[in-house]
Amino acid sequence: MARVIIWGGTGLTGGELLRLLAGQEAMEVVAVTSRRRAGQPLWTVHPHLRPDYPDLLFTAPDEAEGVAADLAFLALPHGSSFPVARRCLDRGLKVVDLSADFRLRDRSLRESWYGPGGAPQELVERAVYGLAELHRRELGQADLASGVGCNATALNLALFPLARAGLLETVRAECRVGSSEGGATPSEGGHHPFRSRALRVIEPFRHRHMAETLQELDLDASRLTMTVTAVEMVRGIQMAAHIGLSKRVVEADLWKLYRQAFKGEFFLHLTPARPAHLRFPDPRLVLGSNRALVGFALADDGRRLLVVSAIDNLVKGAAGSALQAANIMMGLDERQGLDLRPAYPA
């Protein structure tokens, strides 16, 4: 039984990790940190998990340093993870970070999107990008995995078959996102009375998650734009990418390409071409699960393609991918704790 510490357990991703770990029989949560909530029952923040953790109390970060463990999840703000990661690694723990501290390998790219400072380069180079579908083999040898951006995950899972085939010429992506993407702390733009029933463009051309797509799909920044729009959802992302292809193709070849790329993947699924209302996936079809749905349609000219994906931003876009990576790092079946069916309708 692997002993697990969650650093930063009061946020939305911390709560999702706890929900998933409650069903992971090979892991035991031995500590969940919170400076402000130390000594209080876990369920005072996550009441839906009271039957799963009836007696577990939040632990002060200083006290957690002395708790024996095998694995640490870091659900901390950007810029706060890397000192904790170093201490955990020095103690022999494997570490899965959910922040952006280790996502971008190139220092100049990292600083252009997140500003100067941040994690030491030697730690960044030690980390494996934590999306199992792209880095399964490397994760099996890793002791440090980075987090994944939720919007980047929706884009990367939808486009990696095309990128590997050299078919991506230009990509204009729009991510329609629920309010939980903004985290647990209300903001002026994310406060419910102002956000509810609104359609608000958050980022018109650039979102910092697109840096991960540039890195993982080996794209030039001039070929990619990403628009992020807030819509009336709590959870979920629908990503729609309008793609200019590098050569003319026929739809049958695209089906073959995607089926081959998704073959053997537990959590990646193509949507059917018919009926028409199921061709482009709705986030409601994946809520609460680690699944990603992808659908596409090709224009008559064979050079323009629309690819649409749907994920739960808190699961496949954060905690689910983190647990999947941790399972691989610990030598476990990567599906453990993640065999979750969506609740529908939602």
VEXKOLLUM-875136 format. One line per 10 residues: their letters; for each residue x, y, z of C-alpha. Coordinates in Angstrom, 1 decimal, decimal comma. Each point is the difference from the previous one (the first is absolute). Example, Ala and Ser with C-alpha at 12.3 -4.5 7.8 and 13.67 -1.06 7.14 Angstrom:
<mipas>
as	12,3 -4,5 7,8 | 1,4 3,4 -0,7
</mipas>
This chain:
<mipas>
marviiwggt	0,0 0,0 0,0 | 1,6 3,3 -1,1 | -0,2 2,8 2,5 | -1,1 3,3 -1,5 | 0,3 3,6 1,1 | -2,0 2,7 -1,8 | 1,5 3,5 0,4 | -2,7 2,6 -0,3 | -3,2 -1,9 0,6 | -2,6 2,8 0,3
gltggellrl	-0,3 0,9 -3,7 | -2,0 -1,5 -2,8 | 2,8 -2,2 -1,3 | 0,9 -1,1 3,5 | -3,6 -1,0 0,5 | -0,1 -1,9 -3,3 | 3,2 -1,9 1,0 | -1,6 -1,0 3,2 | -3,1 -1,2 -1,8 | 2,0 -2,1 -2,4
lagqeamevv	2,3 -1,4 2,7 | -2,9 -1,2 2,0 | -0,5 -2,6 -2,8 | 3,7 -0,8 -0,4 | 0,5 -3,1 2,1 | 3,7 -0,1 -0,4 | 0,5 3,5 1,5 | -0,7 1,4 3,5 | -0,3 3,7 0,7 | 2,1 0,6 3,2
avtsrrragq	0,0 3,8 0,0 | -1,6 2,9 -1,7 | 1,5 3,4 0,6 | -1,5 3,4 0,7 | 1,5 2,8 2,0 | -3,3 1,7 0,6 | -2,1 -3,1 0,7 | 2,6 -2,0 2,0 | -1,7 -2,1 2,6 | -3,5 0,2 -1,6
plwtvhphlr	-1,8 -3,0 -1,5 | 0,5 -0,5 -3,7 | -3,7 -0,1 -0,6 | -0,5 3,5 1,2 | 1,4 1,1 -3,4 | -1,0 -3,1 -2,0 | -3,3 -1,0 1,5 | -0,8 -2,5 -2,7 | 3,0 -2,1 1,1 | -1,0 -0,3 3,7
pdypdllfta	-0,8 -3,8 -0,3 | 3,3 -0,6 -1,6 | 2,2 2,0 2,4 | -2,1 0,2 3,2 | 3,0 0,5 2,4 | 2,7 1,6 -2,2 | 1,1 3,5 1,1 | 1,9 2,6 -2,0 | 3,7 0,0 0,9 | 2,2 3,1 0,3
pdeaegvaad	2,6 0,0 -2,7 | 2,9 0,0 2,5 | -1,4 -3,1 1,7 | -0,5 -1,7 -3,4 | 3,8 0,2 -0,6 | 0,4 -2,8 2,6 | -2,8 -2,3 -1,2 | 1,3 -3,2 -1,5 | -1,2 -0,4 -3,6 | 0,8 -1,4 -3,4
laflalphgs	-1,7 2,4 -2,3 | -0,9 3,7 0,1 | -2,6 1,9 -2,1 | 0,6 3,7 0,0 | -3,2 2,0 -0,6 | 1,6 3,3 0,8 | 0,0 3,4 -1,8 | 2,4 0,6 -2,8 | 3,4 1,0 1,4 | -0,6 -1,8 3,3
sfpvarrcld	0,5 -3,6 -1,0 | 3,7 -0,3 -0,9 | 1,5 0,5 3,5 | -2,4 -2,7 1,4 | 0,8 -2,2 -3,0 | 3,7 0,2 0,7 | -0,5 -0,9 3,7 | -2,2 -2,9 -0,8 | 2,4 -1,4 -2,6 | 2,9 0,3 2,4
rglkvvdlsa	-2,0 -2,1 2,4 | -0,5 -2,7 -2,7 | -3,6 0,7 -0,8 | -1,3 0,0 -3,6 | -1,7 3,3 -0,8 | -2,9 0,9 -2,3 | -0,4 3,8 -0,3 | -3,3 1,5 -1,2 | 1,3 3,6 -0,4 | 1,8 1,5 -2,9
dfrlrdrslr	3,4 0,0 1,7 | 1,4 -2,9 -2,1 | -2,1 -0,1 -3,1 | 2,3 1,9 -2,4 | 3,5 -1,3 -0,6 | 1,4 3,0 -1,9 | 0,9 2,8 2,5 | -0,6 2,8 -2,5 | -3,4 -1,4 -0,9 | -0,9 -0,4 3,7
eswygpggap	1,0 3,6 0,8 | -1,8 1,5 -2,9 | -3,3 -1,6 1,2 | 0,4 0,0 3,8 | 2,6 2,6 0,7 | 3,6 -0,2 1,4 | 1,0 -2,3 2,9 | -1,7 -3,3 0,7 | 1,4 -3,5 0,3 | 3,7 -0,6 -0,4
qelveravyg	0,8 -1,3 -3,5 | 1,4 -3,3 1,3 | -3,3 -0,9 1,6 | -1,9 1,0 -3,1 | 2,2 -2,2 -2,1 | -0,6 -2,9 2,5 | -3,8 0,3 -0,4 | -2,0 -1,9 -2,6 | -3,1 1,7 -1,4 | -2,9 -1,7 1,8
laelhrrelg	-2,2 -1,0 -2,9 | 0,1 -3,7 -0,2 | -1,3 -0,3 -3,5 | 3,1 1,9 -1,3 | 2,6 -1,1 2,6 | -0,9 -3,4 1,4 | 3,4 -1,5 -0,5 | 1,9 2,9 1,6 | -2,4 0,2 3,0 | 0,8 -3,7 0,7
qadlasgvgc	3,6 1,1 0,8 | -0,8 3,4 1,6 | 0,0 1,2 3,6 | -1,4 3,4 -0,9 | -3,0 0,7 -2,2 | -1,2 3,4 -1,0 | -3,6 1,1 0,0 | -2,0 0,5 -3,2 | -2,0 3,1 -0,9 | -3,6 -0,9 -0,5
natalnlalf	-0,4 2,0 -3,3 | 3,2 -1,4 -1,2 | -1,2 -3,5 0,7 | -3,2 0,5 -2,0 | 2,1 1,2 -2,9 | 2,9 -2,5 0,2 | -2,2 -3,0 0,2 | -2,0 1,2 -3,0 | 2,9 0,9 -2,2 | 2,9 -2,3 0,7
plaragllet	-0,9 -2,5 -2,7 | 0,0 2,8 -2,6 | 3,2 1,4 1,4 | 1,8 -3,3 -0,2 | -1,1 -0,4 -3,6 | 1,3 3,4 -0,9 | -3,4 1,3 -1,0 | -0,3 3,1 2,1 | 0,6 3,2 -1,9 | -2,1 2,5 2,0
vraecrvgss	-2,2 -0,4 3,1 | -2,6 2,4 1,3 | -1,3 -1,5 3,3 | -2,9 1,2 2,2 | -0,4 -1,5 3,5 | -3,4 0,5 1,5 | 0,5 -0,4 3,7 | -1,9 -0,4 3,3 | 0,4 2,1 3,0 | 2,1 -2,5 2,0
eggatpsegg	2,9 0,7 -2,3 | 0,4 3,2 2,0 | 0,6 -1,9 3,2 | -1,7 0,2 3,4 | 0,8 3,7 0,8 | -2,6 2,4 -1,5 | 1,3 2,7 -2,4 | -1,7 3,0 -1,4 | -0,5 -1,7 -3,3 | -0,8 -3,4 1,4
hhpfrsralr	-2,4 1,0 2,8 | -3,3 -1,9 -0,7 | -2,4 2,9 -0,1 | 2,0 1,6 -2,8 | 1,1 -3,2 -1,8 | -3,3 -1,9 0,0 | -1,8 -0,1 -3,4 | 2,8 2,0 -1,5 | 2,1 -0,7 -3,1 | 3,3 1,8 0,7
viepfrhrhm	3,2 -0,2 -2,0 | 2,8 -0,4 2,6 | 2,9 -0,2 -2,4 | -0,3 1,0 -3,7 | 3,2 -1,4 -1,6 | 2,3 -1,3 2,6 | -0,4 -2,1 3,2 | 3,1 -1,2 1,9 | -1,2 -3,6 -0,3 | 0,7 0,3 -3,7
aetlqeldld	3,7 -0,1 0,8 | -0,4 -3,6 1,0 | -1,5 -0,8 -3,4 | 2,9 1,8 -1,8 | 2,4 -2,2 2,0 | -1,8 -3,3 -0,1 | -1,1 0,2 -3,7 | 3,1 1,7 -1,2 | -1,8 3,0 -1,5 | 1,2 3,4 -0,8
asrltmtvta	-1,9 2,8 1,8 | -0,9 1,7 -3,2 | -2,1 -3,0 -1,0 | -2,2 -0,2 3,2 | -2,6 2,3 1,6 | -2,1 -0,8 3,0 | -3,1 1,7 1,1 | -1,6 -0,7 3,4 | -3,6 0,7 0,6 | -1,9 -0,3 3,3
vemvrgiqma	-3,3 -1,8 -0,4 | -2,9 -1,1 2,3 | 1,6 -3,1 1,5 | 1,7 -0,8 3,3 | 2,2 -2,8 -1,4 | 1,1 -0,9 -3,4 | 1,8 1,2 -3,1 | -1,1 -0,2 -3,6 | 2,9 0,8 -2,3 | -0,7 0,7 -3,7
ahiglskrvv	3,0 0,3 -2,3 | -0,2 1,3 -3,6 | 2,9 -1,5 -1,8 | 1,7 0,7 -3,2 | 1,6 -3,3 -1,2 | 3,4 -0,2 -1,7 | -1,5 -2,1 -2,8 | -3,3 -1,2 -1,3 | -1,4 -3,1 1,7 | -3,2 -2,1 -0,1
eadlwklyrq	-2,1 -0,6 3,0 | 0,6 -3,8 0,0 | 3,8 0,7 0,5 | -0,8 2,1 3,0 | -2,1 -2,7 1,6 | 2,8 -2,4 -0,5 | 2,6 2,4 1,4 | -2,0 0,7 3,2 | -1,1 -3,6 0,6 | 3,6 -1,1 -0,3
afkgefflhl	1,2 2,8 2,4 | -2,7 -0,8 2,6 | 0,3 -3,7 -0,2 | 0,7 -1,5 3,4 | -0,7 3,3 1,8 | -2,3 -0,4 2,9 | -1,3 3,5 0,2 | 0,0 1,3 -3,6 | -3,1 -0,6 -2,1 | -1,2 1,2 -3,4
tparpahlrf	-3,5 1,2 -0,4 | -2,1 -1,5 -2,8 | -0,7 1,8 -3,3 | -3,7 -0,8 0,4 | -2,4 1,0 1,5 | 1,0 3,6 -0,7 | -0,7 1,3 3,5 | 2,7 -2,4 1,4 | 2,7 0,8 -2,5 | 1,5 2,8 2,0
pdprlvlgsn	0,3 -0,9 3,7 | -1,8 1,8 2,8 | 1,9 0,4 3,3 | -3,0 -1,4 1,8 | 0,9 -3,4 -1,5 | 3,2 -0,2 2,0 | -0,7 1,9 3,3 | 1,5 -1,7 3,0 | 2,1 -2,3 -2,1 | 3,5 -0,2 -1,3
ralvgfalad	-1,2 -0,5 -3,6 | 0,6 2,2 -3,0 | -2,3 0,0 -3,0 | 1,2 1,2 -3,4 | -2,1 0,5 -3,2 | 0,8 1,6 -3,4 | -1,4 1,1 -3,3 | 1,9 0,6 -3,2 | -0,9 2,8 -2,5 | -0,7 -0,9 -3,6
dgrrllvvsa	3,4 1,4 -1,1 | 1,8 -2,5 2,1 | 2,3 2,7 1,5 | -2,2 1,4 2,8 | -0,9 -2,0 3,0 | -2,0 0,6 3,2 | 1,1 -2,1 3,0 | -2,0 0,2 3,2 | 0,9 -1,5 3,4 | -1,6 -0,2 3,4
idnlvkgaag	1,5 -0,6 3,4 | -0,8 0,6 3,6 | 2,6 2,7 0,9 | 0,3 -1,2 3,6 | 0,5 -3,6 -0,9 | 1,7 -0,7 -3,3 | 1,2 3,7 0,0 | 1,5 -0,2 3,5 | -0,4 -2,6 2,7 | -0,9 -3,0 -2,2
salqaanimm	3,1 0,4 -2,2 | 2,0 0,5 3,2 | -1,2 -3,3 1,5 | 0,5 -1,7 -3,3 | 3,6 1,2 -0,1 | 0,5 -1,0 3,6 | -1,3 -3,5 -0,6 | 2,5 -0,5 -2,8 | 2,8 1,4 2,1 | -0,9 -2,4 2,8
glderqgldl	-0,1 -3,0 -2,3 | -3,8 -0,4 0,4 | -2,8 -0,4 -2,6 | -0,5 3,5 -1,2 | -3,8 -0,4 0,1 | -0,1 -0,6 3,8 | -2,2 2,6 1,7 | -1,1 1,3 -3,5 | -2,6 -2,5 -1,1 | -2,7 2,7 0,2
rpaypa	-3,1 0,2 -2,1 | -1,4 3,4 -0,7 | -3,3 1,0 1,5 | -2,5 0,9 -2,7 | -2,0 2,1 -0,4 | 1,8 2,6 2,1
</mipas>
